[in-house]
Amino acid sequence: MSGANGSTLLTLRGVKAYYGHVIALKGVDLDVNEGEIVALIGANGAGKSTMMMTIFGNPRAREGEIRFAGRDITALPTHEIAKLRLAQAPEGRRIFARMTVTENLQIGATVTDSVHFAEDLERVFTLFPRLRERAQQRGGTLSGGEQQMLAIGRALMARPRLILLDEPSLGLAPLLAQQIFAAIRALNERDKLTVFLVEQNAHHALKLAHRGYVLVNGEITLSGSGRELLQRPEIRAAYLEGGAR
């Protein structure tokens, strides 16, 4: 599989993060290698979204170190991190509801050279043909699935080396969720894009991922290949029982 021997692109060491006085991440160690899809699974409130936001500097890591492509980004402002070709499609999509699909994608492209805009737009429209059909519609009029496609597309416009996807299947019908996962796989296999994925649907996430981590109450409790984690009885009991097979 691609990515198994890639150089390390993202590293977290001893990362602690707080919301007010509440500790949300309790000394997290984690690696994402170039060319991999890495999944982070865990229950609601485990700290998964906090980890994604902390990588992007909001909230700031109180202790520990975050490195991207060999550079310490722990103390960098969010807008500086975005310029390093690290992009995020946050939980809840957060698209600009009053802007058109194309305008939303233009926002995503602001950190890159505009000379590639037409080419990158075509790439997003090829990946998500529905967005081409909706190009002049306002973001707020799109369905949930279309908004998720737009959130991912907007992140791709930044030409990232690593994309952080926070709950991309949340609230989507199973068929749409499968389309989103298929698009993530295509980006990884065809474009060699490195993906760090937070996902409630542990079954789909671990099937898709080269490697996975399990986060429980702000701490990594397990890690391994996606296949290994899918087979572990404690994972099946906690996250897969009654779910998709």
C-alpha positions in Angstrom: 0.0 0.0 0.0 1.2 3.5 -0.7 2.5 5.4 2.3 3.8 2.5 4.3 7.4 3.6 3.8 6.8 7.3 3.2 8.7 10.0 5.2 6.9 11.3 8.2 4.8 14.4 7.3 3.0 15.2 10.5 4.2 14.4 14.0 2.6 15.1 17.4 4.7 14.5 20.5 3.4 14.9 24.1 0.6 17.3 22.9 -1.6 18.7 25.6 -4.5 21.0 24.8 -7.1 22.6 27.1 -10.5 24.3 26.8 -10.4 26.7 29.7 -9.2 24.6 32.6 -10.4 21.3 31.1 -7.7 19.2 29.6 -8.9 17.9 26.2 -5.7 16.2 25.0 -3.5 14.5 27.6 -0.1 14.1 25.9 -0.8 12.7 22.5 1.9 11.1 20.3 0.9 10.5 16.7 2.5 10.2 13.2 1.1 10.6 9.7 3.5 9.4 6.9 3.5 10.9 3.4 1.1 9.1 1.1 -1.0 7.5 3.9 -4.6 7.7 5.0 -4.6 7.7 8.8 -7.9 7.4 10.7 -8.5 8.7 14.2 -11.6 7.0 15.8 -13.2 7.4 19.2 -16.4 8.2 21.0 -18.1 11.6 21.1 -16.2 13.8 23.4 -12.9 11.8 23.2 -11.1 14.9 21.8 -10.9 14.0 18.1 -12.0 17.4 16.8 -9.9 19.1 19.4 -6.9 17.3 18.0 -7.7 18.6 14.5 -8.1 22.1 15.7 -5.0 22.0 17.8 -2.9 21.0 14.8 -4.2 24.2 13.1 -3.4 26.3 16.2 -6.8 26.9 17.7 -6.7 25.9 20.5 -3.0 26.2 20.8 -1.1 23.2 22.2 -0.2 24.0 25.8 2.5 21.4 26.0 4.3 19.2 23.5 5.3 19.7 19.8 3.6 19.6 16.5 5.8 19.2 13.4 4.7 19.4 9.7 7.2 18.5 6.9 10.0 18.8 9.4 9.0 22.3 10.7 7.8 23.0 14.2 4.4 24.6 13.8 3.3 24.4 17.4 3.3 28.2 17.9 2.5 29.3 14.4 -0.7 31.3 13.8 -3.5 29.4 11.9 -3.1 31.5 8.7 0.6 30.8 8.6 0.0 27.0 9.0 -2.5 27.2 6.1 0.3 28.6 3.8 2.4 25.5 4.4 0.1 23.3 2.3 -1.8 21.9 5.2 -5.5 22.1 4.6 -8.6 21.3 6.7 -12.3 20.5 6.0 -13.7 21.1 9.5 -16.5 19.4 11.3 -19.9 20.9 10.4 -18.5 21.9 6.9 -18.5 25.7 7.6 -18.9 26.7 4.1 -19.9 30.3 3.2 -23.7 30.0 2.8 -24.2 33.3 0.9 -21.4 32.7 -1.6 -21.7 30.5 -4.7 -20.0 27.2 -5.0 -17.3 28.7 -7.2 -16.8 31.6 -4.8 -16.3 29.2 -1.9 -13.7 27.4 -4.0 -12.0 30.7 -4.8 -11.6 31.3 -1.0 -9.8 27.9 -0.7 -7.4 29.0 -3.4 -6.3 32.2 -1.7 -3.1 30.6 -0.2 -1.9 29.4 -3.6 -0.7 30.8 -6.9 -3.7 31.9 -8.9 -2.1 30.6 -12.1 -3.3 27.1 -11.1 -6.9 28.1 -10.4 -8.6 26.8 -13.5 -6.7 23.6 -13.4 -7.5 23.1 -9.7 -11.2 24.0 -10.2 -11.4 21.4 -12.9 -9.9 18.8 -10.6 -12.5 19.5 -7.9 -15.4 19.4 -10.5 -14.1 16.1 -11.9 -13.9 14.6 -8.4 -17.4 15.9 -7.5 -19.4 16.4 -10.7 -22.4 17.6 -8.6 -20.4 20.8 -7.7 -20.0 21.6 -11.4 -23.8 21.4 -11.8 -24.2 23.7 -8.8 -21.3 26.0 -9.6 -23.5 29.2 -9.5 -25.7 28.2 -6.6 -25.2 29.6 -3.1 -23.6 27.3 -0.7 -26.5 27.5 1.8 -28.9 26.0 -0.8 -26.9 22.8 -1.2 -27.8 19.5 0.4 -25.7 18.2 3.3 -23.8 15.9 1.0 -23.1 18.6 -1.5 -21.9 20.9 1.3 -19.5 18.2 2.4 -18.2 17.9 -1.2 -17.7 21.6 -1.2 -15.9 21.7 2.1 -13.5 19.0 0.8 -13.2 20.8 -2.6 -12.4 24.1 -0.9 -9.6 22.4 1.1 -8.2 20.8 -2.1 -8.0 24.2 -3.8 -5.1 25.0 -1.4 -3.1 22.3 -3.2 -2.3 20.6 0.2 0.3 18.0 0.9 -1.9 16.9 3.9 -5.6 17.3 4.3 -7.4 17.0 7.6 -10.9 15.8 7.3 -13.1 16.1 10.4 -16.2 13.9 10.3 -16.7 13.9 6.5 -19.7 11.5 6.7 -21.5 13.1 9.6 -25.2 13.4 8.9 -25.0 11.9 5.4 -27.1 9.1 4.0 -25.1 5.9 3.6 -24.9 6.2 -0.2 -23.6 9.8 0.0 -21.1 8.8 2.7 -19.8 6.0 0.4 -19.3 8.6 -2.3 -17.3 10.8 0.0 -15.1 7.8 1.1 -14.6 6.8 -2.5 -13.4 10.3 -3.3 -11.0 10.2 -0.4 -9.6 6.9 -1.6 -9.2 8.3 -5.2 -7.4 11.4 -3.9 -5.0 9.2 -2.0 -4.4 6.6 -4.7 -4.4 8.8 -7.8 -3.1 12.1 -6.5 -0.9 10.6 -3.7 -2.6 13.0 -1.2 -1.9 12.3 2.4 -5.1 12.2 4.5 -5.7 12.5 8.3 -9.3 11.5 8.9 -11.4 11.9 12.0 -14.5 9.8 11.6 -17.5 8.5 13.7 -18.0 5.7 11.3 -15.2 3.5 12.5 -15.9 0.7 10.1 -15.6 2.8 7.0 -12.7 4.8 8.4 -10.6 1.7 9.2 -11.5 0.0 6.0 -10.2 3.1 4.1 -7.1 3.8 6.3 -3.6 2.4 6.0 -3.3 3.0 9.8 -5.5 4.0 12.6 -5.4 5.4 16.1 -8.0 5.1 18.9 -8.5 8.2 21.1 -10.2 7.7 24.5 -10.7 10.7 26.9 -7.9 12.6 25.3 -5.3 9.8 25.2 -4.3 7.4 22.4 -5.1 3.9 23.7 -4.5 1.8 20.5 -2.8 2.1 17.1 -2.2 -0.3 14.2 -3.1 -0.9 10.6 -6.7 -0.3 9.7 -7.1 -4.1 9.1 -5.6 -4.9 12.5 -7.9 -2.5 14.4 -11.0 -3.8 12.6 -10.2 -7.3 13.9 -9.7 -6.3 17.5 -12.5 -7.5 19.8 -12.5 -4.3 21.9 -12.8 -2.1 18.8 -15.6 -4.3 17.5 -17.4 -4.1 20.8 -16.9 -0.3 21.3 -17.4 1.0 17.8 -18.6 -1.6 15.4 -21.3 -3.7 17.0 -24.6 -3.1 15.3 -22.8 -1.0 12.7 -21.9 -1.7 9.0 -20.0 -4.8 8.3 
